Amino acid sequence: MESKNYGHQHPLLLLLNEDQLLVVANCSRCGEVVSTPCFSCAEECGFYLHKVCAEAPLELNHPFHLDHPLLLTKNPGYPAGYYCNFCGNEED
């Protein structure tokens, strides 16, 4: 089964069982190890997405952040190292 490409340049194939997943790979969205069901690049370039990551919304309204929706981006909109206003931790 082929899917829309979720921003990837090649078509993606839906893998439904572990026998179809021939390599250990990380999800290109969340970075965690991929398990089925997942999407795999039809051109075998190493692009994988968990099915749940592929279907996650790109915009989220959250009660802790009422001013505007949170947007999922490929690259952070801030330099490396920032301070979280919610938990108070500094991230590198």
QUIQUI-V783651 format. One line per field, one symbol per residue. ss: DSSP state (h for helix, s for strand, l for the rest). psi: psi as a letter, one per 30 degrees, with the letter a starting at -180 (. if undefined). Layout:
# QUIQUI-V783651
ss->???
psi->???
This chain:
# QUIQUI-V783651
ss->lssllllllllssssllhhhlllllsllllllsllllssssllllllssshhhhllllssssllsssssssllllllllllssllllllssl
psi->kkllfhgkfllkkkkflfffjflklkkfefflkkllklkkkfghggkkkkeeeefkkfkkkkffifellkkklekkgllkjlkkfefglkk.
